[in-house]
Amino acid sequence: MEKRHEKQIHILILSSWRSGSSFLGQILNHHPSVFYVYEPARMVWVKFPREKASLLHYPVRDLLHSLFNCDMSPLHDYLPRNGRYITDLHFWSESRALCSPPACESFAMDTEYDRPSCFQRCGHAPLEKMTQACKVHKHVVLKTVRVFDLGVLLPLLQDTKLDLRIVHLVRDPRAVAFSRLSFPLKDEDLIVVRDTENWENKQGAPNVTNVMANICRAQVAINEFSKKVDISLPGFYMLVRHEDLARKPLSTVEKIYNFAGLSLTENLKDWLYNVTHQRRPTQTRFMSFAENSKQVIQKWRDGLDHRLVQEIQEQCEKAMEVFGYIPVRTMKEQRDLKFNVMTDVKDNQ
């Protein structure tokens, strides 16, 4: 079996749906020192679709703890066919490490990571190879949009065997709402709103305003908990706004990499520039990433009904204040791209 690194660094990306967490995950995933798993908490929610998010926090926490320790045995309880193969893992090819030896012997270690090729050539590797791949990497990175309470993760933060660092990614609630309207998340929304008081007595499906109210409260609570919790190792938490990543990708990623204990190579700088400055209209694959990121963050201003904007601003007032997003009072302000809708500088710690 491959030798394990003496001391691994563990990074957890905490965010909410449609906030750019898949993109941030790929920014870390492309580094050769990183073992990355895309949204492992999803399999817990899929297995228990009728539970509340607050109850699912505990099996999610236990799963994250196991994965950070390169223990893949819990996956057998969640994956199809009892998790015989790495390919039973949802979106497994989003991980560069699972597309490289020892997880996949079809590619050399120095082969450039390419999702489509990986998907075609790395099928049916035994799940045990995932453990080996985890152990030979210095950094283990997991990302999830399904943790709303940082306090639940306190045992992981206090575990002296882990060097756990939280990257908390937030996005303008109005932009999140706009993105959710074109990307339905019906099953997830039901789990999110079940923690709302008296929700079971309400009729109909949750709407974007209901969901955003819960998500905004959770993001604020995560941030507030990070400031008051007594953690033995300081500097465990970093706040990142999606808009700062889009507007100033290189400088923002340099800060994230420094926090994570990673070095930004020239190849990674080139890749980052390409995926934040190019648009590929013929590319329709899920999570293709290549966009003009400065334009993407403004789309909600033209596409979202102003009445809905006002509702989101009301429900997410605290989140907008904490994370530095400025309300628009009129349709004219919303449409005027010269009207600034966020503070220019936000402390990332």
C-alpha positions as CSV (number, residue, x, y, z in Angstrom):
1,M,0.0,0.0,0.0
2,E,1.1,3.5,-0.7
3,K,2.8,5.4,2.1
4,R,0.7,8.1,3.8
5,H,1.9,11.6,4.2
6,E,3.0,12.3,7.8
7,K,0.7,15.3,8.3
8,Q,-2.2,16.0,5.9
9,I,-3.9,19.3,5.6
10,H,-7.7,19.1,5.4
11,I,-9.8,21.8,3.7
12,L,-13.6,21.9,3.8
13,I,-15.4,24.3,1.4
14,L,-18.7,25.3,3.0
15,S,-21.2,27.1,0.8
16,S,-24.8,26.9,-0.6
17,W,-26.2,25.8,-3.9
18,R,-25.5,28.0,-7.0
19,S,-22.8,30.0,-5.2
20,G,-19.8,28.9,-7.2
21,S,-18.6,26.1,-4.9
22,S,-18.0,23.7,-7.7
23,F,-15.8,26.3,-9.4
24,L,-13.8,26.9,-6.2
25,G,-13.5,23.2,-5.7
26,Q,-12.0,22.9,-9.2
27,I,-9.5,25.7,-8.4
28,L,-8.2,23.5,-5.5
29,N,-8.7,20.2,-7.4
30,H,-6.4,21.2,-10.2
31,H,-3.4,21.4,-7.8
32,P,-1.3,18.1,-7.9
33,S,-1.1,18.0,-4.1
34,V,-4.9,17.8,-3.6
35,F,-7.2,14.9,-3.2
36,Y,-10.7,16.3,-3.9
37,V,-14.1,14.8,-3.4
38,Y,-17.1,16.6,-4.9
39,E,-20.1,17.0,-2.6
40,P,-19.9,13.8,-0.5
41,A,-22.8,14.9,1.6
42,R,-25.2,14.6,-1.3
43,M,-25.3,10.8,-0.9
44,V,-26.5,11.2,2.7
45,W,-29.4,13.5,1.6
46,V,-30.3,11.1,-1.2
47,K,-30.5,8.2,1.2
48,F,-32.7,10.1,3.7
49,P,-34.8,12.4,1.5
50,R,-37.6,12.8,4.1
51,E,-35.4,14.1,6.9
52,K,-34.7,17.6,8.0
53,A,-31.3,19.2,7.3
54,S,-30.7,19.6,11.0
55,L,-30.9,15.8,11.5
56,L,-28.8,15.0,8.5
57,H,-26.0,17.1,9.8
58,Y,-24.8,14.2,12.0
59,P,-24.4,11.5,9.4
60,V,-22.9,14.1,7.1
61,R,-20.4,15.1,9.8
62,D,-19.4,11.5,10.4
63,L,-18.9,10.9,6.7
64,L,-16.8,14.0,6.3
65,H,-14.7,12.9,9.3
66,S,-14.1,9.5,7.7
67,L,-13.2,10.9,4.3
68,F,-10.7,13.3,5.8
69,N,-9.0,10.3,7.5
70,C,-9.0,8.5,4.1
71,D,-11.4,6.0,5.5
72,M,-13.8,5.2,2.6
73,S,-15.6,2.3,4.3
74,P,-18.8,4.4,5.1
75,L,-19.3,4.8,1.3
76,H,-20.4,1.2,1.1
77,D,-23.5,2.1,3.0
78,Y,-24.5,5.0,0.7
79,L,-23.4,4.0,-2.8
80,P,-25.1,1.8,-5.4
81,R,-24.0,-1.9,-5.4
82,N,-22.5,-1.2,-1.9
83,G,-19.8,0.9,-3.5
84,R,-17.7,-1.7,-5.3
85,Y,-16.2,0.8,-7.7
86,I,-15.0,4.4,-7.6
87,T,-17.4,5.0,-10.5
88,D,-20.3,4.4,-8.1
89,L,-19.4,7.8,-6.5
90,H,-21.5,10.7,-7.8
91,F,-19.4,12.9,-10.1
92,W,-16.3,11.0,-9.3
93,S,-14.6,12.3,-12.5
94,E,-14.6,15.8,-11.0
95,S,-11.6,14.7,-8.9
96,R,-8.2,14.9,-10.6
97,A,-6.8,12.5,-8.0
98,L,-9.4,9.8,-9.0
99,C,-8.3,10.3,-12.6
100,S,-4.6,9.6,-11.8
101,P,-2.6,6.7,-10.3
102,P,-3.0,4.9,-8.0
103,A,-6.8,5.3,-8.5
104,C,-6.6,5.1,-12.3
105,E,-3.7,3.4,-13.9
106,S,-4.7,4.5,-17.5
107,F,-3.0,7.8,-17.0
108,A,0.5,8.8,-16.0
109,M,0.9,10.9,-12.9
110,D,2.0,14.0,-15.0
111,T,-0.9,13.7,-17.5
112,E,-3.0,16.8,-17.8
113,Y,-6.3,16.4,-16.0
114,D,-9.2,16.1,-18.4
115,R,-12.7,15.1,-17.2
116,P,-14.1,13.5,-20.4
117,S,-11.0,11.4,-21.0
118,C,-11.1,10.4,-17.3
119,F,-14.7,9.4,-17.5
120,Q,-14.0,7.1,-20.5
121,R,-10.7,5.5,-19.3
122,C,-11.0,5.2,-15.5
123,G,-14.1,3.1,-15.1
124,H,-14.5,0.3,-12.6
125,A,-11.5,0.9,-10.4
126,P,-12.1,-0.8,-7.0
127,L,-13.2,1.6,-4.2
128,E,-10.1,0.6,-2.3
129,K,-8.0,2.5,-4.8
130,M,-9.7,5.7,-3.6
131,T,-8.2,5.1,-0.1
132,Q,-4.7,4.7,-1.7
133,A,-5.2,7.9,-3.7
134,C,-6.2,9.8,-0.6
135,K,-3.2,8.7,1.4
136,V,-0.6,9.8,-1.1
137,H,-1.8,13.4,-1.3
138,K,-0.8,16.2,1.1
139,H,-4.2,17.9,1.0
140,V,-7.6,16.4,1.4
141,V,-10.3,18.8,0.1
142,L,-14.1,18.2,0.4
143,K,-16.8,20.6,-0.6
144,T,-20.4,20.7,0.6
145,V,-23.5,22.9,0.3
146,R,-25.4,20.8,2.8
147,V,-23.9,22.0,6.2
148,F,-25.9,24.9,7.7
149,D,-24.4,24.7,11.3
150,L,-20.7,25.0,11.9
151,G,-21.2,24.0,15.5
152,V,-22.0,20.4,14.3
153,L,-18.4,20.3,12.9
154,L,-16.8,21.3,16.2
155,P,-15.6,17.8,17.0
156,L,-13.7,17.8,13.7
157,L,-12.2,21.2,14.4
158,Q,-11.0,20.0,17.8
159,D,-9.7,16.7,16.5
160,T,-5.9,17.0,16.9
161,K,-5.4,14.4,14.2
162,L,-6.9,16.8,11.7
163,D,-5.6,20.1,10.4
164,L,-9.0,21.3,9.4
165,R,-9.4,24.6,7.7
166,I,-12.8,26.0,6.6
167,V,-13.2,28.0,3.4
168,H,-16.7,29.6,3.6
169,L,-17.9,30.7,0.2
170,V,-20.8,33.1,0.0
171,R,-22.5,34.9,-2.9
172,D,-25.0,37.7,-3.4
173,P,-28.4,36.2,-2.4
174,R,-30.1,37.9,-5.3
175,A,-27.6,36.2,-7.7
176,V,-28.2,32.9,-5.9
177,A,-32.0,33.2,-6.3
178,F,-31.7,34.1,-9.9
179,S,-29.5,31.0,-10.6
180,R,-31.8,28.7,-8.6
181,L,-34.8,29.7,-10.8
182,S,-33.1,28.2,-13.8
183,F,-31.7,25.2,-11.9
184,P,-34.5,23.5,-10.0
185,L,-33.6,21.8,-6.7
186,K,-37.0,20.5,-5.7
187,D,-35.8,17.6,-3.4
188,E,-33.1,19.7,-1.8
189,D,-35.5,22.6,-1.2
190,L,-37.9,20.4,0.7
191,I,-35.1,19.2,3.1
192,V,-34.0,22.8,3.5
193,V,-37.4,24.2,4.5
194,R,-38.4,21.3,6.8
195,D,-36.5,23.1,9.6
196,T,-38.7,26.1,9.2
197,E,-41.2,26.4,12.1
198,N,-44.7,25.0,11.2
199,W,-43.6,24.2,7.7
200,E,-45.3,20.8,7.8
201,N,-48.6,22.6,8.1
202,K,-48.1,24.7,5.0
203,Q,-49.5,23.8,1.6
204,G,-47.6,23.6,-1.6
205,A,-43.9,23.4,-2.6
206,P,-41.3,25.8,-1.2
207,N,-40.5,28.8,-3.3
208,V,-37.2,30.5,-3.9
209,T,-38.0,33.1,-1.2
210,N,-38.6,30.5,1.5
211,V,-35.5,28.6,0.6
212,M,-33.3,31.7,0.4
213,A,-34.5,32.9,3.9
214,N,-33.2,29.6,5.4
215,I,-30.0,29.6,3.4
216,C,-29.2,33.2,4.3
217,R,-29.8,32.6,8.0
218,A,-27.5,29.6,7.9
219,Q,-24.7,31.5,6.1
220,V,-24.8,34.2,8.7
221,A,-24.8,31.7,11.6
222,I,-21.8,29.9,10.2
223,N,-19.9,33.2,10.0
224,E,-20.9,34.2,13.5
225,F,-20.0,30.9,15.0
226,S,-16.5,31.1,13.5
227,K,-15.9,34.3,15.5
228,K,-17.1,33.1,18.9
229,V,-16.0,29.5,19.0
230,D,-13.0,28.6,21.1
231,I,-10.8,26.6,18.7
232,S,-7.4,25.4,19.9
233,L,-5.8,26.3,16.5
234,P,-6.5,29.8,15.4
235,G,-6.9,30.8,11.7
236,F,-9.2,27.9,10.9
237,Y,-11.8,30.0,9.0
238,M,-11.6,32.0,5.8
239,L,-14.6,33.9,4.3
240,V,-14.6,34.3,0.5
241,R,-17.1,36.1,-1.6
242,H,-17.9,34.6,-5.0
243,E,-17.8,38.1,-6.6
244,D,-14.3,38.8,-5.3
245,L,-13.2,35.5,-6.9
246,A,-14.9,36.5,-10.2
247,R,-13.6,40.1,-10.2
248,K,-10.1,39.5,-8.9
249,P,-9.5,35.8,-9.5
250,L,-5.7,35.7,-9.3
251,S,-5.3,37.8,-6.1
252,T,-8.3,36.0,-4.4
253,V,-7.0,32.5,-5.3
254,E,-3.5,33.5,-4.0
255,K,-5.1,34.3,-0.6
256,I,-7.1,31.0,-0.7
257,Y,-4.0,29.0,-1.6
258,N,-1.9,30.7,1.1
259,F,-4.7,29.8,3.7
260,A,-4.7,26.2,2.4
261,G,-0.9,25.9,2.5
262,L,-0.7,25.5,-1.3
263,S,1.6,27.2,-3.9
264,L,0.1,28.7,-7.1
265,T,2.1,27.4,-10.1
266,E,2.3,29.2,-13.5
267,N,0.3,26.4,-15.1
268,L,-2.5,27.0,-12.5
269,K,-2.3,30.8,-13.1
270,D,-2.8,30.1,-16.9
271,W,-5.7,27.8,-16.3
272,L,-7.4,30.2,-13.9
273,Y,-7.1,33.1,-16.4
274,N,-8.6,30.9,-19.2
275,V,-11.7,29.8,-17.2
276,T,-12.5,33.3,-15.9
277,H,-12.0,35.2,-19.2
278,Q,-13.3,32.9,-21.9
279,R,-16.7,31.9,-23.1
280,R,-17.4,28.7,-25.0
281,P,-21.0,28.9,-26.3
282,T,-20.8,25.5,-27.9
283,Q,-19.8,23.8,-24.7
284,T,-22.9,22.4,-22.9
285,R,-21.3,19.9,-20.5
286,F,-22.3,20.2,-16.9
287,M,-19.8,22.4,-15.0
288,S,-17.8,23.6,-18.0
289,F,-16.7,26.7,-16.0
290,A,-15.3,28.7,-18.9
291,E,-17.1,32.1,-18.7
292,N,-16.4,35.8,-18.6
293,S,-16.7,35.8,-14.8
294,K,-17.1,39.6,-14.4
295,Q,-20.2,39.5,-16.6
296,V,-21.7,36.4,-15.0
297,I,-22.0,38.1,-11.5
298,Q,-24.2,40.9,-13.0
299,K,-26.7,38.7,-14.7
300,W,-29.3,38.8,-12.0
301,R,-29.7,42.6,-12.4
302,D,-31.3,42.2,-15.8
303,G,-32.9,38.9,-15.4
304,L,-34.6,39.0,-11.9
305,D,-38.0,40.6,-11.4
306,H,-37.6,43.6,-9.1
307,R,-40.4,42.5,-6.8
308,L,-38.6,39.3,-6.2
309,V,-35.4,41.2,-5.6
310,Q,-37.1,43.2,-2.9
311,E,-38.4,40.0,-1.3
312,I,-34.9,38.4,-1.3
313,Q,-33.4,41.6,0.1
314,E,-35.9,41.6,2.9
315,Q,-35.5,37.9,3.8
316,C,-31.7,38.1,3.5
317,E,-31.2,41.6,5.0
318,K,-28.7,40.3,7.7
319,A,-26.7,38.3,5.3
320,M,-26.4,41.2,2.9
321,E,-25.2,43.4,5.7
322,V,-22.7,40.9,7.1
323,F,-21.2,39.9,3.7
324,G,-21.2,43.4,2.2
325,Y,-24.0,43.4,-0.4
326,I,-25.9,46.7,-1.0
327,P,-29.7,46.7,-1.6
328,V,-31.2,48.3,-4.7
329,R,-34.2,50.5,-3.9
330,T,-35.6,50.9,-7.4
331,M,-35.7,49.2,-10.8
332,K,-33.4,52.0,-12.1
333,E,-30.7,51.2,-9.5
334,Q,-31.1,47.5,-10.3
335,R,-30.6,47.9,-14.0
336,D,-27.8,50.6,-13.7
337,L,-24.6,48.6,-13.7
338,K,-22.7,51.6,-12.5
339,F,-24.7,51.5,-9.3
340,N,-22.5,49.4,-6.9
341,V,-24.3,46.5,-5.3
342,M,-21.4,45.4,-3.0
343,T,-18.7,46.8,-0.9
344,D,-15.3,47.0,-2.6
345,V,-13.4,45.4,0.3
346,K,-14.4,42.7,2.6
347,D,-12.3,41.2,5.3
348,N,-11.7,37.6,4.5
349,Q,-11.0,36.4,8.0
